[in-house]
């Protein structure tokens, strides 16, 4: 199994909390040029004998829905031609509700996109303004309805919690409204402040205060309760899906499966040896220059040894409800959990458990994940 991630760095306006590579000043000509660069990058990657077929393709950003359906179609055709795609390939496109129309959604579906990830974040006008989003609550709901009419059955939504001033009641109101729109998947992220963002600057000045840990935990548990009651599976710390609608592409990340990274700011993973992680620097001028020279723009980010690979396998796998299978771990590394991480396992007896040969965190363990995982790293 192999995934393909394509990073599209342009957006209408940079959100104050976002630390992904994005550029909020652009022209249609720049987007057209960038599409040509992506096509060239795909060609170079294929020449490097990175074989398919692709089982998932993910357009992330930035705001990929700023590309036209014709541009998406060209990229998908090139990817299929260069690598091949599986018969049931999952093709995801991130979309901002303020950038899609009925015609563009029909075009994306016709191009082959079969999973739409809509950046809703909130359905409260005040929260959307605070988050710097360009759409209104009504535009978000309308985008979901237009997507269904365009033929999308697999629609995912992003929802943000633990926002300044947000209550559980307001969060649940957003949630119930999204459930009424028959979303197949929900990614629920607690608002965090990352270095280099406008929110970080505001926090340093004392102009931004996030809710405390108790509020965060209360809202996390409310989301879990309401969504599982509605028939969703809580399959990763931040992700919920109706049965059969888990994001295959992201599951590949958590299972350390190979993934190609195309575009400035993209990351990739090669599973050979103990693993190799690569990244294309977030520098559009450098990206353009190297591609025109016929050179691979990716750089090695991390080359794993056995111990690092074991630690990352647990770090990623324990984020998921499926956890990590001991038999698979022992077959891969020649050593079991207890022998490899005995002291670390003993530090979390109330939150880690094994069932049917799998090591998993409890729901309370997920809430403390960043703290509990440290002894394994």
KENU-227338 format. One record per residue (C-alpha): residue number from 1; x, y negated, z negated; residue in one letter. Coordinates in steps of 0.05 Angstrom, whole numbers, padded with zeros to 5 digits, always signed. Layout:
BEGIN
{nr = NUM, c1 = X, c2 = Y, c3 = Z, rest = a}
...
***
This chain:
BEGIN
{nr = 1, c1 = +00000, c2 = +00000, c3 = +00000, rest = x}
{nr = 2, c1 = +00026, c2 = -00069, c3 = +00017, rest = x}
{nr = 3, c1 = -00004, c2 = -00138, c3 = +00009, rest = x}
{nr = 4, c1 = +00008, c2 = -00203, c3 = +00046, rest = x}
{nr = 5, c1 = +00004, c2 = -00270, c3 = +00012, rest = x}
{nr = 6, c1 = +00004, c2 = -00334, c3 = +00054, rest = x}
{nr = 7, c1 = +00014, c2 = -00400, c3 = +00018, rest = x}
{nr = 8, c1 = -00019, c2 = -00462, c3 = +00046, rest = x}
{nr = 9, c1 = +00007, c2 = -00523, c3 = +00009, rest = x}
{nr = 10, c1 = -00039, c2 = -00579, c3 = +00032, rest = x}
{nr = 11, c1 = -00099, c2 = -00604, c3 = -00007, rest = x}
{nr = 12, c1 = -00145, c2 = -00665, c3 = -00007, rest = x}
{nr = 13, c1 = -00123, c2 = -00687, c3 = -00076, rest = x}
{nr = 14, c1 = -00075, c2 = -00657, c3 = -00127, rest = x}
{nr = 15, c1 = -00112, c2 = -00633, c3 = -00189, rest = x}
{nr = 16, c1 = -00080, c2 = -00660, c3 = -00253, rest = x}
{nr = 17, c1 = -00072, c2 = -00591, c3 = -00284, rest = x}
{nr = 18, c1 = -00044, c2 = -00556, c3 = -00222, rest = x}
{nr = 19, c1 = +00029, c2 = -00534, c3 = -00220, rest = x}
{nr = 20, c1 = +00026, c2 = -00496, c3 = -00154, rest = x}
{nr = 21, c1 = +00062, c2 = -00525, c3 = -00094, rest = x}
{nr = 22, c1 = +00014, c2 = -00572, c3 = -00061, rest = x}
{nr = 23, c1 = +00016, c2 = -00636, c3 = -00019, rest = x}
{nr = 24, c1 = -00042, c2 = -00684, c3 = -00021, rest = x}
{nr = 25, c1 = -00022, c2 = -00729, c3 = +00036, rest = x}
{nr = 26, c1 = -00026, c2 = -00697, c3 = +00105, rest = x}
{nr = 27, c1 = -00053, c2 = -00703, c3 = +00175, rest = x}
{nr = 28, c1 = -00086, c2 = -00653, c3 = +00222, rest = x}
{nr = 29, c1 = -00020, c2 = -00652, c3 = +00260, rest = x}
{nr = 30, c1 = +00018, c2 = -00630, c3 = +00199, rest = x}
{nr = 31, c1 = -00031, c2 = -00574, c3 = +00186, rest = x}
{nr = 32, c1 = -00025, c2 = -00551, c3 = +00259, rest = x}
{nr = 33, c1 = +00051, c2 = -00552, c3 = +00254, rest = x}
{nr = 34, c1 = +00048, c2 = -00512, c3 = +00189, rest = x}
{nr = 35, c1 = +00005, c2 = -00459, c3 = +00221, rest = x}
{nr = 36, c1 = +00059, c2 = -00451, c3 = +00275, rest = x}
{nr = 37, c1 = +00111, c2 = -00444, c3 = +00220, rest = x}
{nr = 38, c1 = +00070, c2 = -00389, c3 = +00187, rest = x}
{nr = 39, c1 = +00066, c2 = -00352, c3 = +00253, rest = x}
{nr = 40, c1 = +00141, c2 = -00358, c3 = +00261, rest = x}
{nr = 41, c1 = +00152, c2 = -00333, c3 = +00190, rest = x}
{nr = 42, c1 = +00108, c2 = -00273, c3 = +00203, rest = x}
{nr = 43, c1 = +00149, c2 = -00257, c3 = +00265, rest = x}
{nr = 44, c1 = +00214, c2 = -00261, c3 = +00226, rest = x}
{nr = 45, c1 = +00187, c2 = -00218, c3 = +00169, rest = x}
{nr = 46, c1 = +00165, c2 = -00164, c3 = +00218, rest = x}
{nr = 47, c1 = +00234, c2 = -00165, c3 = +00251, rest = x}
{nr = 48, c1 = +00262, c2 = -00150, c3 = +00182, rest = x}
{nr = 49, c1 = +00227, c2 = -00082, c3 = +00186, rest = x}
{nr = 50, c1 = +00179, c2 = -00095, c3 = +00129, rest = x}
{nr = 51, c1 = +00127, c2 = -00044, c3 = +00148, rest = x}
{nr = 52, c1 = +00051, c2 = -00042, c3 = +00139, rest = x}
{nr = 53, c1 = -00004, c2 = -00027, c3 = +00147, rest = x}
{nr = 54, c1 = -00029, c2 = -00085, c3 = +00104, rest = x}
{nr = 55, c1 = -00082, c2 = -00066, c3 = +00053, rest = x}
{nr = 56, c1 = -00096, c2 = -00137, c3 = +00030, rest = x}
{nr = 57, c1 = -00085, c2 = -00207, c3 = +00057, rest = x}
{nr = 58, c1 = -00093, c2 = -00269, c3 = +00012, rest = x}
{nr = 59, c1 = -00093, c2 = -00341, c3 = +00034, rest = x}
{nr = 60, c1 = -00076, c2 = -00383, c3 = -00027, rest = x}
{nr = 61, c1 = -00056, c2 = -00455, c3 = -00040, rest = x}
{nr = 62, c1 = -00066, c2 = -00513, c3 = -00040, rest = x}
{nr = 63, c1 = -00131, c2 = -00510, c3 = -00003, rest = x}
{nr = 64, c1 = -00130, c2 = -00459, c3 = +00053, rest = x}
{nr = 65, c1 = -00201, c2 = -00478, c3 = +00072, rest = x}
{nr = 66, c1 = -00171, c2 = -00541, c3 = +00104, rest = x}
{nr = 67, c1 = -00150, c2 = -00495, c3 = +00161, rest = x}
{nr = 68, c1 = -00199, c2 = -00486, c3 = +00217, rest = x}
{nr = 69, c1 = -00230, c2 = -00417, c3 = +00230, rest = x}
{nr = 70, c1 = -00190, c2 = -00416, c3 = +00295, rest = x}
{nr = 71, c1 = -00125, c2 = -00425, c3 = +00257, rest = x}
{nr = 72, c1 = -00143, c2 = -00371, c3 = +00207, rest = x}
{nr = 73, c1 = -00161, c2 = -00325, c3 = +00265, rest = x}
{nr = 74, c1 = -00093, c2 = -00337, c3 = +00298, rest = x}
{nr = 75, c1 = -00056, c2 = -00320, c3 = +00233, rest = x}
{nr = 76, c1 = -00097, c2 = -00257, c3 = +00221, rest = x}
{nr = 77, c1 = -00087, c2 = -00234, c3 = +00293, rest = x}
{nr = 78, c1 = -00012, c2 = -00244, c3 = +00286, rest = x}
{nr = 79, c1 = -00010, c2 = -00207, c3 = +00219, rest = x}
{nr = 80, c1 = -00048, c2 = -00148, c3 = +00248, rest = x}
{nr = 81, c1 = -00004, c2 = -00147, c3 = +00310, rest = x}
{nr = 82, c1 = +00061, c2 = -00150, c3 = +00270, rest = x}
{nr = 83, c1 = +00044, c2 = -00103, c3 = +00213, rest = x}
{nr = 84, c1 = -00022, c2 = -00068, c3 = +00226, rest = x}
{nr = 85, c1 = -00079, c2 = -00069, c3 = +00177, rest = x}
{nr = 86, c1 = -00117, c2 = -00014, c3 = +00141, rest = x}
{nr = 87, c1 = -00188, c2 = +00000, c3 = +00163, rest = x}
{nr = 88, c1 = -00216, c2 = -00028, c3 = +00097, rest = x}
{nr = 89, c1 = -00167, c2 = -00086, c3 = +00090, rest = x}
{nr = 90, c1 = -00187, c2 = -00139, c3 = +00039, rest = x}
{nr = 91, c1 = -00178, c2 = -00209, c3 = +00068, rest = x}
{nr = 92, c1 = -00187, c2 = -00265, c3 = +00017, rest = x}
{nr = 93, c1 = -00190, c2 = -00340, c3 = +00029, rest = x}
{nr = 94, c1 = -00188, c2 = -00392, c3 = -00027, rest = x}
{nr = 95, c1 = -00238, c2 = -00448, c3 = -00013, rest = x}
{nr = 96, c1 = -00254, c2 = -00514, c3 = -00045, rest = x}
{nr = 97, c1 = -00329, c2 = -00528, c3 = -00044, rest = x}
{nr = 98, c1 = -00315, c2 = -00598, c3 = -00019, rest = x}
{nr = 99, c1 = -00281, c2 = -00574, c3 = +00044, rest = x}
{nr = 100, c1 = -00328, c2 = -00521, c3 = +00073, rest = x}
{nr = 101, c1 = -00389, c2 = -00527, c3 = +00118, rest = x}
{nr = 102, c1 = -00440, c2 = -00477, c3 = +00144, rest = x}
{nr = 103, c1 = -00402, c2 = -00474, c3 = +00210, rest = x}
{nr = 104, c1 = -00333, c2 = -00465, c3 = +00180, rest = x}
{nr = 105, c1 = -00358, c2 = -00409, c3 = +00135, rest = x}
{nr = 106, c1 = -00389, c2 = -00373, c3 = +00194, rest = x}
{nr = 107, c1 = -00323, c2 = -00382, c3 = +00230, rest = x}
{nr = 108, c1 = -00281, c2 = -00354, c3 = +00173, rest = x}
{nr = 109, c1 = -00326, c2 = -00293, c3 = +00168, rest = x}
{nr = 110, c1 = -00322, c2 = -00282, c3 = +00244, rest = x}
{nr = 111, c1 = -00246, c2 = -00287, c3 = +00241, rest = x}
{nr = 112, c1 = -00244, c2 = -00228, c3 = +00193, rest = x}
{nr = 113, c1 = -00244, c2 = -00260, c3 = +00124, rest = x}
{nr = 114, c1 = -00286, c2 = -00214, c3 = +00080, rest = x}
{nr = 115, c1 = -00274, c2 = -00242, c3 = +00010, rest = x}
{nr = 116, c1 = -00284, c2 = -00315, c3 = -00007, rest = x}
{nr = 117, c1 = -00254, c2 = -00344, c3 = -00071, rest = x}
{nr = 118, c1 = -00289, c2 = -00409, c3 = -00088, rest = x}
{nr = 119, c1 = -00255, c2 = -00458, c3 = -00136, rest = x}
{nr = 120, c1 = -00317, c2 = -00479, c3 = -00175, rest = x}
{nr = 121, c1 = -00281, c2 = -00491, c3 = -00243, rest = x}
{nr = 122, c1 = -00343, c2 = -00524, c3 = -00273, rest = x}
{nr = 123, c1 = -00415, c2 = -00543, c3 = -00258, rest = x}
{nr = 124, c1 = -00414, c2 = -00603, c3 = -00304, rest = x}
{nr = 125, c1 = -00404, c2 = -00670, c3 = -00269, rest = x}
{nr = 126, c1 = -00362, c2 = -00699, c3 = -00326, rest = x}
{nr = 127, c1 = -00316, c2 = -00638, c3 = -00329, rest = x}
{nr = 128, c1 = -00305, c2 = -00638, c3 = -00254, rest = x}
{nr = 129, c1 = -00285, c2 = -00712, c3 = -00257, rest = x}
{nr = 130, c1 = -00237, c2 = -00698, c3 = -00314, rest = x}
{nr = 131, c1 = -00207, c2 = -00640, c3 = -00275, rest = x}
{nr = 132, c1 = -00197, c2 = -00683, c3 = -00214, rest = x}
{nr = 133, c1 = -00240, c2 = -00640, c3 = -00170, rest = x}
{nr = 134, c1 = -00267, c2 = -00669, c3 = -00105, rest = x}
{nr = 135, c1 = -00334, c2 = -00634, c3 = -00106, rest = x}
{nr = 136, c1 = -00399, c2 = -00641, c3 = -00145, rest = x}
{nr = 137, c1 = -00437, c2 = -00586, c3 = -00181, rest = x}
{nr = 138, c1 = -00490, c2 = -00586, c3 = -00125, rest = x}
{nr = 139, c1 = -00435, c2 = -00579, c3 = -00072, rest = x}
{nr = 140, c1 = -00407, c2 = -00519, c3 = -00108, rest = x}
{nr = 141, c1 = -00475, c2 = -00484, c3 = -00111, rest = x}
{nr = 142, c1 = -00489, c2 = -00502, c3 = -00039, rest = x}
{nr = 143, c1 = -00422, c2 = -00473, c3 = -00017, rest = x}
{nr = 144, c1 = -00439, c2 = -00407, c3 = -00050, rest = x}
{nr = 145, c1 = -00507, c2 = -00405, c3 = -00016, rest = x}
{nr = 146, c1 = -00478, c2 = -00423, c3 = +00052, rest = x}
{nr = 147, c1 = -00425, c2 = -00368, c3 = +00043, rest = x}
{nr = 148, c1 = -00479, c2 = -00316, c3 = +00032, rest = x}
{nr = 149, c1 = -00517, c2 = -00340, c3 = +00093, rest = x}
{nr = 150, c1 = -00452, c2 = -00335, c3 = +00133, rest = x}
{nr = 151, c1 = -00448, c2 = -00261, c3 = +00116, rest = x}
{nr = 152, c1 = -00402, c2 = -00260, c3 = +00056, rest = x}
{nr = 153, c1 = -00421, c2 = -00206, c3 = +00007, rest = x}
{nr = 154, c1 = -00356, c2 = -00208, c3 = -00034, rest = x}
{nr = 155, c1 = -00355, c2 = -00278, c3 = -00065, rest = x}
{nr = 156, c1 = -00310, c2 = -00296, c3 = -00123, rest = x}
{nr = 157, c1 = -00312, c2 = -00358, c3 = -00166, rest = x}
{nr = 158, c1 = -00261, c2 = -00392, c3 = -00211, rest = x}
{nr = 159, c1 = -00288, c2 = -00419, c3 = -00277, rest = x}
{nr = 160, c1 = -00247, c2 = -00458, c3 = -00328, rest = x}
{nr = 161, c1 = -00259, c2 = -00456, c3 = -00402, rest = x}
{nr = 162, c1 = -00227, c2 = -00488, c3 = -00464, rest = x}
{nr = 163, c1 = -00233, c2 = -00557, c3 = -00432, rest = x}
{nr = 164, c1 = -00232, c2 = -00620, c3 = -00475, rest = x}
{nr = 165, c1 = -00300, c2 = -00630, c3 = -00506, rest = x}
{nr = 166, c1 = -00329, c2 = -00567, c3 = -00475, rest = x}
{nr = 167, c1 = -00379, c2 = -00528, c3 = -00517, rest = x}
{nr = 168, c1 = -00398, c2 = -00455, c3 = -00514, rest = x}
{nr = 169, c1 = -00468, c2 = -00475, c3 = -00494, rest = x}
{nr = 170, c1 = -00443, c2 = -00516, c3 = -00435, rest = x}
{nr = 171, c1 = -00396, c2 = -00460, c3 = -00414, rest = x}
{nr = 172, c1 = -00453, c2 = -00409, c3 = -00416, rest = x}
{nr = 173, c1 = -00498, c2 = -00456, c3 = -00376, rest = x}
{nr = 174, c1 = -00445, c2 = -00456, c3 = -00321, rest = x}
{nr = 175, c1 = -00438, c2 = -00381, c3 = -00326, rest = x}
{nr = 176, c1 = -00513, c2 = -00367, c3 = -00320, rest = x}
{nr = 177, c1 = -00519, c2 = -00413, c3 = -00261, rest = x}
{nr = 178, c1 = -00463, c2 = -00377, c3 = -00225, rest = x}
{nr = 179, c1 = -00494, c2 = -00310, c3 = -00241, rest = x}
{nr = 180, c1 = -00558, c2 = -00334, c3 = -00210, rest = x}
{nr = 181, c1 = -00518, c2 = -00345, c3 = -00146, rest = x}
{nr = 182, c1 = -00499, c2 = -00271, c3 = -00146, rest = x}
{nr = 183, c1 = -00424, c2 = -00279, c3 = -00152, rest = x}
{nr = 184, c1 = -00387, c2 = -00212, c3 = -00145, rest = x}
{nr = 185, c1 = -00325, c2 = -00234, c3 = -00183, rest = x}
{nr = 186, c1 = -00307, c2 = -00286, c3 = -00235, rest = x}
{nr = 187, c1 = -00238, c2 = -00310, c3 = -00254, rest = x}
{nr = 188, c1 = -00243, c2 = -00346, c3 = -00321, rest = x}
{nr = 189, c1 = -00182, c2 = -00386, c3 = -00340, rest = x}
{nr = 190, c1 = -00169, c2 = -00423, c3 = -00404, rest = x}
{nr = 191, c1 = -00143, c2 = -00493, c3 = -00389, rest = x}
{nr = 192, c1 = -00068, c2 = -00497, c3 = -00402, rest = x}
{nr = 193, c1 = -00019, c2 = -00554, c3 = -00393, rest = x}
{nr = 194, c1 = +00041, c2 = -00539, c3 = -00349, rest = x}
{nr = 195, c1 = +00105, c2 = -00579, c3 = -00343, rest = x}
{nr = 196, c1 = +00109, c2 = -00625, c3 = -00284, rest = x}
{nr = 197, c1 = +00034, c2 = -00638, c3 = -00280, rest = x}
{nr = 198, c1 = -00004, c2 = -00702, c3 = -00293, rest = x}
{nr = 199, c1 = -00038, c2 = -00668, c3 = -00352, rest = x}
{nr = 200, c1 = +00031, c2 = -00655, c3 = -00382, rest = x}
{nr = 201, c1 = +00048, c2 = -00729, c3 = -00377, rest = x}
{nr = 202, c1 = -00018, c2 = -00747, c3 = -00410, rest = x}
{nr = 203, c1 = -00007, c2 = -00697, c3 = -00465, rest = x}
{nr = 204, c1 = +00062, c2 = -00726, c3 = -00480, rest = x}
{nr = 205, c1 = +00031, c2 = -00795, c3 = -00485, rest = x}
{nr = 206, c1 = -00022, c2 = -00769, c3 = -00532, rest = x}
{nr = 207, c1 = -00078, c2 = -00782, c3 = -00483, rest = x}
{nr = 208, c1 = -00099, c2 = -00709, c3 = -00476, rest = x}
{nr = 209, c1 = -00119, c2 = -00661, c3 = -00530, rest = x}
{nr = 210, c1 = -00140, c2 = -00589, c3 = -00515, rest = x}
{nr = 211, c1 = -00187, c2 = -00549, c3 = -00560, rest = x}
{nr = 212, c1 = -00154, c2 = -00509, c3 = -00616, rest = x}
{nr = 213, c1 = -00142, c2 = -00434, c3 = -00616, rest = x}
{nr = 214, c1 = -00208, c2 = -00420, c3 = -00652, rest = x}
{nr = 215, c1 = -00249, c2 = -00455, c3 = -00598, rest = x}
{nr = 216, c1 = -00208, c2 = -00419, c3 = -00544, rest = x}
{nr = 217, c1 = -00222, c2 = -00351, c3 = -00577, rest = x}
{nr = 218, c1 = -00296, c2 = -00367, c3 = -00586, rest = x}
{nr = 219, c1 = -00304, c2 = -00384, c3 = -00512, rest = x}
{nr = 220, c1 = -00262, c2 = -00325, c3 = -00489, rest = x}
{nr = 221, c1 = -00306, c2 = -00277, c3 = -00529, rest = x}
{nr = 222, c1 = -00370, c2 = -00311, c3 = -00505, rest = x}
{nr = 223, c1 = -00349, c2 = -00301, c3 = -00433, rest = x}
{nr = 224, c1 = -00333, c2 = -00228, c3 = -00446, rest = x}
{nr = 225, c1 = -00400, c2 = -00216, c3 = -00481, rest = x}
{nr = 226, c1 = -00443, c2 = -00250, c3 = -00430, rest = x}
{nr = 227, c1 = -00409, c2 = -00221, c3 = -00369, rest = x}
{nr = 228, c1 = -00406, c2 = -00149, c3 = -00394, rest = x}
{nr = 229, c1 = -00479, c2 = -00155, c3 = -00412, rest = x}
{nr = 230, c1 = -00491, c2 = -00176, c3 = -00340, rest = x}
{nr = 231, c1 = -00457, c2 = -00113, c3 = -00314, rest = x}
{nr = 232, c1 = -00388, c2 = -00141, c3 = -00299, rest = x}
{nr = 233, c1 = -00325, c2 = -00102, c3 = -00315, rest = x}
{nr = 234, c1 = -00272, c2 = -00141, c3 = -00354, rest = x}
{nr = 235, c1 = -00215, c2 = -00110, c3 = -00314, rest = x}
{nr = 236, c1 = -00159, c2 = -00160, c3 = -00329, rest = x}
{nr = 237, c1 = -00149, c2 = -00213, c3 = -00383, rest = x}
{nr = 238, c1 = -00178, c2 = -00268, c3 = -00340, rest = x}
{nr = 239, c1 = -00218, c2 = -00229, c3 = -00289, rest = x}
{nr = 240, c1 = -00287, c2 = -00198, c3 = -00285, rest = x}
{nr = 241, c1 = -00319, c2 = -00161, c3 = -00228, rest = x}
{nr = 242, c1 = -00382, c2 = -00123, c3 = -00210, rest = x}
{nr = 243, c1 = -00366, c2 = -00049, c3 = -00199, rest = x}
{nr = 244, c1 = -00324, c2 = -00040, c3 = -00137, rest = x}
{nr = 245, c1 = -00309, c2 = -00115, c3 = -00129, rest = x}
{nr = 246, c1 = -00242, c2 = -00120, c3 = -00165, rest = x}
{nr = 247, c1 = -00192, c2 = -00161, c3 = -00126, rest = x}
{nr = 248, c1 = -00149, c2 = -00109, c3 = -00092, rest = x}
{nr = 249, c1 = -00094, c2 = -00159, c3 = -00076, rest = x}
{nr = 250, c1 = -00085, c2 = -00180, c3 = -00148, rest = x}
{nr = 251, c1 = -00088, c2 = -00108, c3 = -00172, rest = x}
{nr = 252, c1 = -00028, c2 = -00097, c3 = -00128, rest = x}
{nr = 253, c1 = +00010, c2 = -00151, c3 = -00167, rest = x}
{nr = 254, c1 = -00007, c2 = -00120, c3 = -00234, rest = x}
{nr = 255, c1 = +00013, c2 = -00050, c3 = -00209, rest = x}
{nr = 256, c1 = +00080, c2 = -00076, c3 = -00180, rest = x}
{nr = 257, c1 = +00062, c2 = -00057, c3 = -00110, rest = x}
{nr = 258, c1 = +00099, c2 = -00087, c3 = -00050, rest = x}
{nr = 259, c1 = +00075, c2 = -00155, c3 = -00026, rest = x}
{nr = 260, c1 = +00102, c2 = -00200, c3 = +00029, rest = x}
{nr = 261, c1 = +00104, c2 = -00275, c3 = +00016, rest = x}
{nr = 262, c1 = +00095, c2 = -00322, c3 = +00075, rest = x}
{nr = 263, c1 = +00096, c2 = -00397, c3 = +00071, rest = x}
{nr = 264, c1 = +00132, c2 = -00451, c3 = +00031, rest = x}
{nr = 265, c1 = +00120, c2 = -00436, c3 = -00043, rest = x}
{nr = 266, c1 = +00102, c2 = -00363, c3 = -00031, rest = x}
{nr = 267, c1 = +00129, c2 = -00305, c3 = -00074, rest = x}
{nr = 268, c1 = +00142, c2 = -00233, c3 = -00053, rest = x}
{nr = 269, c1 = +00158, c2 = -00167, c3 = -00086, rest = x}
{nr = 270, c1 = +00196, c2 = -00107, c3 = -00058, rest = x}
{nr = 271, c1 = +00188, c2 = -00042, c3 = -00096, rest = x}
{nr = 272, c1 = +00253, c2 = -00009, c3 = -00073, rest = x}
{nr = 273, c1 = +00303, c2 = +00011, c3 = -00126, rest = x}
{nr = 274, c1 = +00278, c2 = -00020, c3 = -00192, rest = x}
{nr = 275, c1 = +00245, c2 = -00079, c3 = -00156, rest = x}
{nr = 276, c1 = +00264, c2 = -00143, c3 = -00123, rest = x}
{nr = 277, c1 = +00226, c2 = -00209, c3 = -00130, rest = x}
{nr = 278, c1 = +00235, c2 = -00263, c3 = -00078, rest = x}
{nr = 279, c1 = +00209, c2 = -00334, c3 = -00069, rest = x}
{nr = 280, c1 = +00207, c2 = -00386, c3 = -00014, rest = x}
{nr = 281, c1 = +00227, c2 = -00453, c3 = -00046, rest = x}
{nr = 282, c1 = +00172, c2 = -00505, c3 = -00049, rest = x}
{nr = 283, c1 = +00207, c2 = -00550, c3 = +00001, rest = x}
{nr = 284, c1 = +00171, c2 = -00561, c3 = +00067, rest = x}
{nr = 285, c1 = +00230, c2 = -00594, c3 = +00102, rest = x}
{nr = 286, c1 = +00276, c2 = -00536, c3 = +00083, rest = x}
{nr = 287, c1 = +00223, c2 = -00486, c3 = +00105, rest = x}
{nr = 288, c1 = +00216, c2 = -00519, c3 = +00173, rest = x}
{nr = 289, c1 = +00291, c2 = -00525, c3 = +00184, rest = x}
{nr = 290, c1 = +00308, c2 = -00452, c3 = +00167, rest = x}
{nr = 291, c1 = +00251, c2 = -00424, c3 = +00209, rest = x}
{nr = 292, c1 = +00273, c2 = -00465, c3 = +00269, rest = x}
{nr = 293, c1 = +00342, c2 = -00436, c3 = +00259, rest = x}
{nr = 294, c1 = +00313, c2 = -00365, c3 = +00258, rest = x}
{nr = 295, c1 = +00333, c2 = -00355, c3 = +00185, rest = x}
{nr = 296, c1 = +00292, c2 = -00322, c3 = +00129, rest = x}
{nr = 297, c1 = +00271, c2 = -00379, c3 = +00081, rest = x}
{nr = 298, c1 = +00263, c2 = -00332, c3 = +00022, rest = x}
{nr = 299, c1 = +00312, c2 = -00329, c3 = -00036, rest = x}
{nr = 300, c1 = +00323, c2 = -00273, c3 = -00087, rest = x}
{nr = 301, c1 = +00289, c2 = -00294, c3 = -00151, rest = x}
{nr = 302, c1 = +00303, c2 = -00232, c3 = -00192, rest = x}
{nr = 303, c1 = +00335, c2 = -00164, c3 = -00181, rest = x}
{nr = 304, c1 = +00311, c2 = -00115, c3 = -00234, rest = x}
{nr = 305, c1 = +00351, c2 = -00062, c3 = -00271, rest = x}
{nr = 306, c1 = +00315, c2 = -00003, c3 = -00301, rest = x}
{nr = 307, c1 = +00302, c2 = -00036, c3 = -00369, rest = x}
{nr = 308, c1 = +00274, c2 = -00099, c3 = -00337, rest = x}
{nr = 309, c1 = +00230, c2 = -00058, c3 = -00291, rest = x}
{nr = 310, c1 = +00202, c2 = -00018, c3 = -00349, rest = x}
{nr = 311, c1 = +00187, c2 = -00082, c3 = -00388, rest = x}
{nr = 312, c1 = +00153, c2 = -00115, c3 = -00329, rest = x}
{nr = 313, c1 = +00112, c2 = -00052, c3 = -00316, rest = x}
{nr = 314, c1 = +00084, c2 = -00058, c3 = -00386, rest = x}
{nr = 315, c1 = +00077, c2 = -00134, c3 = -00384, rest = x}
{nr = 316, c1 = +00035, c2 = -00131, c3 = -00320, rest = x}
{nr = 317, c1 = -00001, c2 = -00066, c3 = -00333, rest = x}
{nr = 318, c1 = -00024, c2 = -00084, c3 = -00403, rest = x}
{nr = 319, c1 = -00059, c2 = -00145, c3 = -00375, rest = x}
{nr = 320, c1 = -00108, c2 = -00096, c3 = -00343, rest = x}
{nr = 321, c1 = -00163, c2 = -00052, c3 = -00371, rest = x}
{nr = 322, c1 = -00132, c2 = +00008, c3 = -00337, rest = x}
{nr = 323, c1 = -00068, c2 = -00003, c3 = -00376, rest = x}
{nr = 324, c1 = -00006, c2 = +00039, c3 = -00361, rest = x}
{nr = 325, c1 = -00008, c2 = +00114, c3 = -00350, rest = x}
{nr = 326, c1 = +00047, c2 = +00148, c3 = -00391, rest = x}
{nr = 327, c1 = +00055, c2 = +00205, c3 = -00340, rest = x}
{nr = 328, c1 = +00066, c2 = +00155, c3 = -00284, rest = x}
{nr = 329, c1 = +00113, c2 = +00114, c3 = -00327, rest = x}
{nr = 330, c1 = +00155, c2 = +00175, c3 = -00346, rest = x}
{nr = 331, c1 = +00157, c2 = +00200, c3 = -00274, rest = x}
{nr = 332, c1 = +00181, c2 = +00132, c3 = -00250, rest = x}
{nr = 333, c1 = +00232, c2 = +00118, c3 = -00304, rest = x}
{nr = 334, c1 = +00250, c2 = +00186, c3 = -00332, rest = x}
{nr = 335, c1 = +00230, c2 = +00165, c3 = -00403, rest = x}
{nr = 336, c1 = +00165, c2 = +00158, c3 = -00442, rest = x}
{nr = 337, c1 = +00135, c2 = +00099, c3 = -00478, rest = x}
{nr = 338, c1 = +00157, c2 = +00121, c3 = -00547, rest = x}
{nr = 339, c1 = +00229, c2 = +00132, c3 = -00529, rest = x}
{nr = 340, c1 = +00234, c2 = +00068, c3 = -00489, rest = x}
{nr = 341, c1 = +00195, c2 = +00020, c3 = -00533, rest = x}
{nr = 342, c1 = +00184, c2 = +00055, c3 = -00600, rest = x}
{nr = 343, c1 = +00198, c2 = -00005, c3 = -00645, rest = x}
{nr = 344, c1 = +00156, c2 = -00052, c3 = -00602, rest = x}
{nr = 345, c1 = +00097, c2 = -00004, c3 = -00604, rest = x}
{nr = 346, c1 = +00100, c2 = -00001, c3 = -00679, rest = x}
{nr = 347, c1 = +00093, c2 = -00077, c3 = -00684, rest = x}
{nr = 348, c1 = +00022, c2 = -00077, c3 = -00655, rest = x}
{nr = 349, c1 = -00014, c2 = -00017, c3 = -00686, rest = x}
{nr = 350, c1 = -00080, c2 = -00055, c3 = -00692, rest = x}
{nr = 351, c1 = -00082, c2 = -00078, c3 = -00619, rest = x}
{nr = 352, c1 = -00049, c2 = -00023, c3 = -00578, rest = x}
{nr = 353, c1 = -00080, c2 = +00045, c3 = -00567, rest = x}
{nr = 354, c1 = -00072, c2 = +00105, c3 = -00523, rest = x}
{nr = 355, c1 = -00131, c2 = +00142, c3 = -00492, rest = x}
{nr = 356, c1 = -00129, c2 = +00195, c3 = -00439, rest = x}
{nr = 357, c1 = -00054, c2 = +00185, c3 = -00431, rest = x}
{nr = 358, c1 = -00058, c2 = +00109, c3 = -00420, rest = x}
{nr = 359, c1 = -00031, c2 = +00053, c3 = -00462, rest = x}
{nr = 360, c1 = -00079, c2 = -00005, c3 = -00468, rest = x}
{nr = 361, c1 = -00091, c2 = -00069, c3 = -00507, rest = x}
{nr = 362, c1 = -00156, c2 = -00080, c3 = -00543, rest = x}
{nr = 363, c1 = -00198, c2 = -00141, c3 = -00528, rest = x}
{nr = 364, c1 = -00170, c2 = -00175, c3 = -00590, rest = x}
{nr = 365, c1 = -00100, c2 = -00156, c3 = -00565, rest = x}
{nr = 366, c1 = -00114, c2 = -00192, c3 = -00500, rest = x}
{nr = 367, c1 = -00129, c2 = -00255, c3 = -00539, rest = x}
{nr = 368, c1 = -00060, c2 = -00250, c3 = -00571, rest = x}
{nr = 369, c1 = -00026, c2 = -00223, c3 = -00509, rest = x}
{nr = 370, c1 = +00030, c2 = -00275, c3 = -00502, rest = x}
{nr = 371, c1 = +00051, c2 = -00262, c3 = -00574, rest = x}
{nr = 372, c1 = +00042, c2 = -00186, c3 = -00575, rest = x}
{nr = 373, c1 = +00080, c2 = -00173, c3 = -00511, rest = x}
{nr = 374, c1 = +00144, c2 = -00208, c3 = -00534, rest = x}
{nr = 375, c1 = +00174, c2 = -00147, c3 = -00569, rest = x}
{nr = 376, c1 = +00172, c2 = -00109, c3 = -00502, rest = x}
{nr = 377, c1 = +00210, c2 = -00162, c3 = -00463, rest = x}
***
